[in-house]
Amino acid sequence: MDITRIDLNLLASLDVLLDEANVTRAARRLKLSQPALSAQLARLRELFGDPLLLPAEGGRGMTLTARAVGLRDPLRGALRDLDRVVTHAPDFDPAQSSRAFQIAMSDNGVAILGVDLVAWVAAHVGPGIRVAFRPVDPARIGTLMVNGDVDLLISIKSLIPPAMKARVLLEDRYLMAQRKGHPRGATPPDLDTYCALRHVLVSLDGGGFHGFMDDYLQKVGRRRQVAVSVPQYHLMPDILEATDYVGVMPSRLVQRFAGRLDAFELPVPTHDISLYASWHPRMQTDAGHRWLRERVAALAGKSSA
């Protein structure tokens, strides 16, 4: 393909066409007439040597060809990169910027770092800075970072997609948490006591009753009683406070609820937990992104003090 023949407006139209898979809706988004967009689609078909979109069975909408499916994500990423080149200045002033940052992190990360980040932004930067927290989708996070839909991922190491830049933010350990005034008392549990208690488990994939603590207990020939499984850590404090159940939580998360929960060392040794920040290499020298990374790292250092 001769790149000099390509009109960037055609690629922008193709991006919307592939997203909508409907010429009428795409024309409405692009503020073009339907005949004008149909003419652009004809030129795109000629450029790529492929129909790109075909009438769907049943006569409603269109179906993407295999070539079109393969173009969708790379095209979206390329247009976002081009937009940054054209519209983003190399310097960054958080007092004047109107930039929105998309940060993917678990509820544990939001509780440990996200709340502090929002508080710091509210107190120290201009009103134009916005921060969006979104859940970590392991199956899509790599594509989201490549396309620029996620600026920063805060997660455990195993969730970092290949080829991304990364740095350790903090290291933490697990503790057993229980409500204030729990009838078992306020001393660290021995192994017999721990196994006899009823437990709340966080199952990130939802609905599971077996977690990493059960693996550690199996190694010493023991089992515990899991009474409740929840998908997110922030649900655990309310359940613990309302029952005599106990749960395993990262120590820095427990600190957020020190007025409501007591925490104790576990009766068996477990692995530590490390949180990482990771980002796409193209953002390495971006001034705004560098500001965000440095602020998150500073807050992580404060929380680990």
Sequence and secondary structure as in RCSB ss.txt:
>XXXX:A:sequence
MDITRIDLNLLASLDVLLDEANVTRAARRLKLSQPALSAQLARLRELFGDPLLLPAEGGRGMTLTARAVGLRDPL
RGALRDLDRVVTHAPDFDPAQSSRAFQIAMSDNGVAILGVDLVAWVAAHVGPGIRVAFRPVDPARIGTLMVNGDV
DLLISIKSLIPPAMKARVLLEDRYLMAQRKGHPRGATPPDLDTYCALRHVLVSLDGGGFHGFMDDYLQKVGRRRQ
VAVSVPQYHLMPDILEATDYVGVMPSRLVQRFAGRLDAFELPVPTHDISLYASWHPRMQTDAGHRWLRERVAALA
GKSSA
>XXXX:A:secstr
  GGG  HHHHHHHHHHHHH  HHHHHHHHT  HHHHHHHHHHHHHHHTS  EEE TTSSSEEE HHHHHHHHHH
HHHHHHHHHHHH  S   TTT   EEEEEE HHHIIIIIHHHHHHHHHHS TT EEEEE   TTTHHHHHHHTS 
SEEEE GGGS TT EEEEEEEE EEEEEETT TT SS   HHHHHHSEEEEE TTSS    HHHHHHHHTT   E
EEEEESSGGGHHHHHHHSS EEEEEHHHHHHTTTTEEEE  SS    EEEEEEE GGGTT HHHHHHHHHHHHHH
HHHT 
